[in-house]
Amino acid sequence: MKKEEIPQDKSALEKLTKEVCYAVDEQGNYTTALSSGWEVKANALDVAWEDIEQRIANARQKVLNNEASPLLFFMEWRLMDIPIVAAYTGFWKWKVKKHMKPNVFKKINEKKMQRYADAFNVTIEELKTMNVEKVK
């Protein structure tokens, strides 16, 4: 692809980052150039984010139905899994899994609750209520 043919389509990440692409310059040499996006990639990214938003909504509903603790919601919201949460908090993976049960979560002391809040970059109140509007 020639340097001037590199896609510059609108994408969800265009304001945050640019993608480095290889292209051929006027002399026929390979060089790098920046692309703000490519429609096909942007569409794929949109589909992925829709899936993530659905997973977050499902997690919130499970918490509201008392089927899971707010940890599930925040794990989905922060795109984390049990091993990542365990690494950030210092808890064993089995302990994180146990804390995902609503009745166990309600008994967690303030010190442990603060470790989770720090890992998700929220306050303890936000952790307990899931009242978060934007990513910090």
C-alpha positions as CSV (number, residue, x, y, z in Angstrom):
1,M,0.0,0.0,0.0
2,K,1.2,3.5,-0.8
3,K,1.7,6.0,2.0
4,E,-1.1,8.2,0.7
5,E,-3.5,5.2,0.6
6,I,-3.3,4.4,4.3
7,P,-6.8,4.5,5.8
8,Q,-7.7,7.5,7.9
9,D,-11.3,6.4,8.8
10,K,-13.0,7.5,12.0
11,S,-12.7,5.1,14.9
12,A,-13.5,4.9,18.6
13,L,-9.8,5.3,19.4
14,E,-8.9,8.1,16.9
15,K,-8.7,10.7,19.6
16,L,-6.6,8.5,21.9
17,T,-4.1,6.8,19.6
18,K,-2.8,6.3,16.1
19,E,-1.8,3.0,14.5
20,V,1.6,2.6,12.9
21,C,1.4,1.1,9.4
22,Y,4.0,0.1,6.9
23,A,3.7,1.7,3.5
24,V,5.7,2.4,0.3
25,D,6.9,6.0,-0.1
26,E,7.4,7.9,-3.4
27,Q,10.8,6.2,-4.0
28,G,9.4,2.7,-3.5
29,N,11.0,2.3,-0.1
30,Y,9.2,0.8,2.9
31,T,8.4,3.4,5.6
32,T,6.0,3.9,8.5
33,A,3.0,6.2,8.7
34,L,0.2,6.8,11.1
35,S,-3.4,5.8,10.5
36,S,-6.3,7.2,12.5
37,G,-8.4,4.2,11.8
38,W,-9.8,1.7,9.3
39,E,-13.5,1.2,8.9
40,V,-13.3,-2.6,9.2
41,K,-11.3,-2.4,12.4
42,A,-13.6,0.3,13.8
43,N,-16.6,-1.9,13.1
44,A,-15.0,-4.9,14.8
45,L,-14.0,-2.7,17.8
46,D,-17.6,-1.4,18.1
47,V,-18.9,-5.0,18.2
48,A,-16.4,-5.9,20.9
49,W,-17.4,-2.9,23.0
50,E,-21.1,-3.8,22.6
51,D,-20.3,-7.3,23.9
52,I,-18.4,-5.8,26.9
53,E,-21.3,-3.4,27.7
54,Q,-23.7,-6.4,27.6
55,R,-21.5,-8.4,30.0
56,I,-21.4,-5.4,32.4
57,A,-25.2,-5.1,32.2
58,N,-25.6,-8.8,32.9
59,A,-23.1,-8.6,35.8
60,R,-25.0,-5.7,37.3
61,Q,-28.3,-7.6,37.0
62,K,-26.8,-10.7,38.7
63,V,-25.7,-8.5,41.6
64,L,-29.1,-6.9,41.9
65,N,-30.7,-10.4,41.8
66,N,-28.3,-11.4,44.7
67,E,-26.6,-14.0,42.5
68,A,-23.2,-12.4,42.7
69,S,-21.3,-9.8,44.7
70,P,-20.4,-6.4,43.2
71,L,-17.0,-7.8,42.5
72,L,-18.4,-9.5,39.4
73,F,-19.7,-6.1,38.1
74,F,-16.4,-4.4,38.7
75,M,-14.4,-7.2,37.2
76,E,-16.4,-6.8,34.0
77,W,-16.3,-3.0,34.2
78,R,-12.5,-3.0,34.5
79,L,-12.0,-5.9,32.1
80,M,-10.4,-8.0,34.7
81,D,-10.6,-11.7,35.6
82,I,-10.1,-13.6,38.9
83,P,-6.3,-14.0,38.4
84,I,-5.8,-10.3,37.7
85,V,-8.0,-9.3,40.7
86,A,-6.0,-11.7,42.9
87,A,-2.7,-10.2,41.6
88,Y,-3.9,-6.6,42.3
89,T,-5.3,-7.3,45.8
90,G,-2.9,-9.9,47.0
91,F,-5.7,-12.4,47.8
92,W,-5.6,-16.0,46.7
93,K,-7.7,-16.7,43.6
94,W,-9.9,-19.0,45.6
95,K,-10.5,-16.2,48.1
96,V,-11.6,-13.8,45.3
97,K,-13.9,-16.4,44.0
98,K,-15.4,-16.9,47.5
99,H,-15.8,-13.1,47.9
100,M,-17.9,-13.1,44.7
101,K,-20.7,-14.8,46.7
102,P,-23.1,-12.0,48.0
103,N,-23.4,-13.4,51.5
104,V,-19.6,-13.7,51.9
105,F,-19.0,-10.3,50.3
106,K,-21.3,-8.6,52.9
107,K,-19.0,-9.9,55.7
108,I,-15.7,-8.6,54.3
109,N,-14.0,-6.2,56.7
110,E,-13.1,-2.6,55.8
111,K,-9.4,-3.4,55.3
112,K,-10.1,-6.1,52.8
113,M,-12.8,-4.1,51.2
114,Q,-10.3,-1.2,50.7
115,R,-8.0,-3.6,48.8
116,Y,-10.7,-4.3,46.4
117,A,-11.7,-0.7,46.1
118,D,-8.0,0.2,45.4
119,A,-7.8,-2.5,42.7
120,F,-10.9,-1.2,40.9
121,N,-10.0,2.5,41.5
122,V,-13.2,3.3,43.3
123,T,-14.3,4.1,46.8
124,I,-15.7,1.5,49.2
125,E,-19.1,3.1,48.9
126,E,-19.0,2.8,45.1
127,L,-17.8,-0.8,45.4
128,K,-20.7,-1.7,47.6
129,T,-23.4,0.2,45.6
130,M,-22.0,0.0,42.0
131,N,-22.8,3.7,41.7
132,V,-20.2,4.7,39.2
133,E,-20.8,6.8,36.1
134,K,-17.4,7.2,34.5
135,V,-14.1,5.5,34.4
136,K,-11.6,7.2,36.7
